[in-house]
Amino acid sequence: MNEQELRKRLASLRSEHRDLDVAIAALADAGAQSGFVDQLQMARLKKRKLALKDRIAAIEDVLLPDIIA
């Protein structure tokens, strides 16, 4: 992948990560109102969010490598 494709992919992953934040908050809020939180669904969303975070970090490392001065 070239730099432009990586930046597009990074933007897409960040957007999906934010969407998962919203989904997790909505699920927690709905659970607080109903008294029942779907723990399995919550765990799946959090696991997906963590995987996205790892992929985002990997792409950022490629785009912005550490420079030891």
N, C-alpha and C positions, 0 to 999 in steps of 0.2 A: 504494500500500500504506500502511496505517496503521502506527503504531508497534508495536502488538502483533503484527501479521503480520511486520514486519521482525525483531522479536526472535525469533519462532519460526523464521524462515528462518535467522537468524544461528546459533541453537542447532543447527539441522539441519546447516548447513555446517560448523560447528566439530566436530560429531560425525563427519561424513564425513572431515574433515581428520585427526582422530585415528585413524580406522579405516585411512586410507591410511598413516599412520605405522607402524601395526602390520603392515600388508600388506608394506610396503617392508622392514621389519626381518625379517619372516619369509622373504621372498624372498632377501634377502641371507644370512640364516642358512642356508637350504636350499642356496644356491649355495656357501657356504663348506664345507658338509659333502659336497656332491657334486662339488665342483671345477668346477662349471659354473653361471654366473650368466646368466640370460636378460636380456641388456642391453637388448633392445628393450622387454620388459615393464617392466623397472625404469625406463627412460626415460619410458614412458607413464604409469606411476604417479606419478613425480616431476612430470611436466608437469601432470597432473590436480591434484596437491596444490598446485602453484604457482598454478594457475587458481583453485582454491578460496580460497587465501590472498588473492588479489586481490579476489575477490567479498566475502570477509569484511571486508576493509579498506574497500571501498566502502560496505557497509552500516553499518559502524561510523562512517564519516564522516557518513552521513546522520543516524544516531542521536545522535552526539556531535560536532556541528560545532565547528570551531576558533573560539574566542572571543578576539578581540584586546582586551586590557584596557588 
